[in-house]
Structures are given as C-alpha cells and as structure tokens.
Amino acid sequence: MSQTRIIINGSKGRMGQALIACAARMPELEVIGAVDVGDDLAALVPKADAVIDFSFHNVTVGVAELCAKHKKALVIGTTGHSDAEKSAIRHLQSAIPMVWASNYSTGVNTLFWLTRKAAEILGPGFDLEVVEMHHRLKKDAPSGTATTLLEILGDVRNLQFKDALRHGREGIVGERTSNEIGIHAIRGGDVVGDHTVIFANVGERVELTHKASSRDTFANGALRAATWVVSQKPGFYDMQDVLGLK
Ligand SMILES: NC(=O)c1ccc[n+]([C@@H]2O[C@H](COP(=O)([O-])OP(=O)(O)OC[C@H]3O[C@@H](n4cnc5c(N)ncnc54)[C@H](O)[C@@H]3O)[C@@H](O)[C@H]2O)c1
C-alpha cells in the first residue's frame, strides 16, 4: 500500500500535536514534516503529497501559494481568516485540490446537516441563536464552526448573513426581530469545543448540541481528508464531500 506523505503545519500547537499522535496510528499516512514557526516549509513541500495547515489565519495564504506552486493538495483546518485571506485562498482552487472545513469532526458535520434540516422544517416562526464555548486560549471568535452554523441558518432563511448577526446583546437593544440570528461566544477553562443551535418559538424550543471532548476527533477527520484529497481534481471540497454526505 502506498502511503500518503503529509506535512503538518502548526505542529507544535494543540491541534498539531493531536495530528502527530493520530497520524502515528494510521499506517496509510507518513508524516514527512512537522513544521512550526522558524522551520522551512518551502524546502519540504516538494517531497509531500499534501500539507495539513492548523496554524494561524494569516499563515494559510502563503501555505496555499506554496502548495499551488508545487501542485500539492492542501487540507485547511485553520479558522478566523479575513475576507481578503479567504478570497486569496479561493483564488487557488483551479490549481490544486483543497479541503477547507471549519470543523473536521464527523459529529459536527452531522450537526451541520441537522441544523439545515431543522431550520427548513421549523420555518420562520422560530428564533435562531447560536452559542459556542471554547478554552481560554482560543484566539478567534466566534469560532469557525459557529460561523458555518450561522451561514447555514442565514442560507435557509434567505438572510444577508452579516447584517443578520447579533453578537451578544447589551443595553436597550429593543425587542428581538425575526430577521436576526444571535451569536454568543463563551471562553473559559479547557473546553475543546461546544456548539448549540437554539430554535425558539412561543411554547416550545429545539436545541441541537455537539460537545467535543478530545481534539483527536478533529485530527482524525483532517487526516482522513488528507488521504482523500490527494486523488481529487483541483477545486474546493469540505468535510461533507470527504464523508460522502452530499
Ligand atoms: N477545523 C477544525 O476542525 C479545527 C479544530 C480545532 C482548531 N482549529 C483551528 O486550528 C488553528 C490552530 O488551533 P490550535 O488550538 O492548535 O492553536 P495553537 O495556538 O495551539 O497552535 C497553532 C500553532 O501554529 C504555529 N504557527 C503560527 N504561525 C506559524 C507559521 N508561520 N508557520 C508554522 N506554524 C505557525 C504556532 O506556533 C502554534 O504552534 C486555529 O485557527 C483553530 O481555530 C480548527
């Protein structure tokens, strides 16, 4: 069996360490580079089949450009990109296959699917709120996963996503309108990642919750995405493609 040769970028971080540990249990993968600040990613990329990036938002564009230059596949786990960074990354989709997912866990991708179904079934009478909680060291907010959930809700409700968002509430904000989606980011302790989508109507409420208790769930998904993406045509894919949920 030929192994998929991967580089892990951001290897000293929480996710990088989980990726290294999980990859060691996958004989179909070989980690040929564990790269962090100060290491020479450019020298290693030609020797790899795919790069997995779990670093920082302003690093991903350069990683994607390196992969495009050498025609190597890319798995993007990093979150918190600006609109300009996102469009620079998207620009490279004609050159290489890329998997870009705000969350690589199977459970969260099921939550994405359920959220779309619930929003479609419950309809506009239900108020939409998303609550997420992460560890105290997380740098971006709301989380990439919460942003994907908000995009799904905005899409089903046909709302201009950014105008509809209410980031927390403070002061005399007035009554809630039906065209808003609340988002609340809680930070504390060592929480790996909790997400709840609330559908609230008069007389009843539906809540969909996912709680991650180990980073291995994201790491295993990203590694699975790496073995999958190396045989795909150039373009953009997400975890639903990898899991065959589309
Ligand atoms: N998509 C998912 O499923 C998922 C899951 C968890 C975390 N994340 C995201 O992954 C990213 C990393 O999370 P984390 O908790 O591991 O963060 P972390 O801060 O623990 O690790 C990030 C690592 O990237 C390194 N880094 C920074 N700049 C770099 C550069 N120029 N080159 C190489 N390495 C560089 C840092 O030194 C650090 O070791 C965050 O954006 C987080 O939101 C995504």
The ligand as an SDF file (V2000), in Angstrom:
LIG
                    3D

 44 48  0  0  0  0  0  0  0  0999 V2000
  -11.1190   22.8740   11.5670 N   0  0  0  0  0  0  0  0  0  0  0  0
  -11.1120   22.2410   12.7520 C   0  0  0  0  0  0  0  0  0  0  0  0
  -11.6890   21.1380   12.9120 O   0  0  0  0  0  0  0  0  0  0  0  0
  -10.3960   22.8790   13.9170 C   0  0  0  0  0  0  0  0  0  0  0  0
  -10.3590   22.2700   15.1720 C   0  0  0  0  0  0  0  0  0  0  0  0
   -9.6090   22.8550   16.1930 C   0  0  0  0  0  0  0  0  0  0  0  0
   -8.9080   24.0280   15.9330 C   0  0  0  0  0  0  0  0  0  0  0  0
   -8.9840   24.6180   14.7030 N   0  0  0  0  0  0  0  0  0  0  0  0
   -8.2260   25.8180   14.3430 C   0  0  0  0  0  0  0  0  0  0  0  0
   -6.8730   25.4180   14.1130 O   0  0  0  0  0  0  0  0  0  0  0  0
   -5.9920   26.5120   14.4190 C   0  0  0  0  0  0  0  0  0  0  0  0
   -4.9240   26.0330   15.4020 C   0  0  0  0  0  0  0  0  0  0  0  0
   -5.5490   25.7150   16.6340 O   0  0  0  0  0  0  0  0  0  0  0  0
   -4.6850   25.2930   17.9040 P   0  0  0  0  0  0  0  0  0  0  0  0
   -5.6420   25.1870   19.0310 O   0  0  0  0  0  0  0  0  0  0  0  0
   -3.8200   24.1260   17.5510 O   0  0  0  0  0  0  0  0  0  0  0  0
   -3.7860   26.5990   18.0700 O   0  0  0  0  0  0  0  0  0  0  0  0
   -2.3510   26.7090   18.7510 P   0  0  0  0  0  0  0  0  0  0  0  0
   -2.1600   28.1720   19.0040 O   0  0  0  0  0  0  0  0  0  0  0  0
   -2.2070   25.7330   19.8770 O   0  0  0  0  0  0  0  0  0  0  0  0
   -1.3290   26.2200   17.5880 O   0  0  0  0  0  0  0  0  0  0  0  0
   -1.0370   26.9600   16.4450 C   0  0  0  0  0  0  0  0  0  0  0  0
    0.3900   26.6270   16.0650 C   0  0  0  0  0  0  0  0  0  0  0  0
    0.6820   27.2740   14.8230 O   0  0  0  0  0  0  0  0  0  0  0  0
    2.0110   27.7400   14.9140 C   0  0  0  0  0  0  0  0  0  0  0  0
    2.2720   28.7910   13.9150 N   0  0  0  0  0  0  0  0  0  0  0  0
    1.9890   30.1140   13.9810 C   0  0  0  0  0  0  0  0  0  0  0  0
    2.4990   30.7380   12.9000 N   0  0  0  0  0  0  0  0  0  0  0  0
    3.0970   29.7900   12.1510 C   0  0  0  0  0  0  0  0  0  0  0  0
    3.8090   29.8220   10.9330 C   0  0  0  0  0  0  0  0  0  0  0  0
    4.0490   30.9780   10.2700 N   0  0  0  0  0  0  0  0  0  0  0  0
    4.2950   28.6590   10.4180 N   0  0  0  0  0  0  0  0  0  0  0  0
    4.1120   27.4840   11.0790 C   0  0  0  0  0  0  0  0  0  0  0  0
    3.4560   27.3950   12.2740 N   0  0  0  0  0  0  0  0  0  0  0  0
    2.9450   28.5430   12.7810 C   0  0  0  0  0  0  0  0  0  0  0  0
    2.1390   28.2560   16.3480 C   0  0  0  0  0  0  0  0  0  0  0  0
    3.4930   28.4220   16.7300 O   0  0  0  0  0  0  0  0  0  0  0  0
    1.4420   27.1290   17.1090 C   0  0  0  0  0  0  0  0  0  0  0  0
    2.3330   26.1040   17.4530 O   0  0  0  0  0  0  0  0  0  0  0  0
   -6.8880   27.6210   14.9540 C   0  0  0  0  0  0  0  0  0  0  0  0
   -7.2050   28.5020   13.8800 O   0  0  0  0  0  0  0  0  0  0  0  0
   -8.1400   26.8840   15.4210 C   0  0  0  0  0  0  0  0  0  0  0  0
   -9.2920   27.6890   15.4290 O   0  0  0  0  0  0  0  0  0  0  0  0
   -9.7200   24.0550   13.6980 C   0  0  0  0  0  0  0  0  0  0  0  0
  1  2  1  0
  2  3  2  0
  2  4  1  0
  4  5  1  0
  4 44  2  0
  5  6  2  0
  6  7  1  0
  7  8  2  0
  8  9  1  0
  8 44  1  0
  9 10  1  0
  9 42  1  0
 10 11  1  0
 11 12  1  0
 11 40  1  0
 12 13  1  0
 13 14  1  0
 14 15  2  0
 14 16  1  0
 14 17  1  0
 17 18  1  0
 18 19  2  0
 18 20  1  0
 18 21  1  0
 21 22  1  0
 22 23  1  0
 23 24  1  0
 23 38  1  0
 24 25  1  0
 25 26  1  0
 25 36  1  0
 26 27  1  0
 26 35  1  0
 27 28  2  0
 28 29  1  0
 29 30  1  0
 29 35  2  0
 30 31  1  0
 30 32  2  0
 32 33  1  0
 33 34  2  0
 34 35  1  0
 36 37  1  0
 36 38  1  0
 38 39  1  0
 40 41  1  0
 40 42  1  0
 42 43  1  0
M  CHG  2   8   1  16  -1
M  END
$$$$
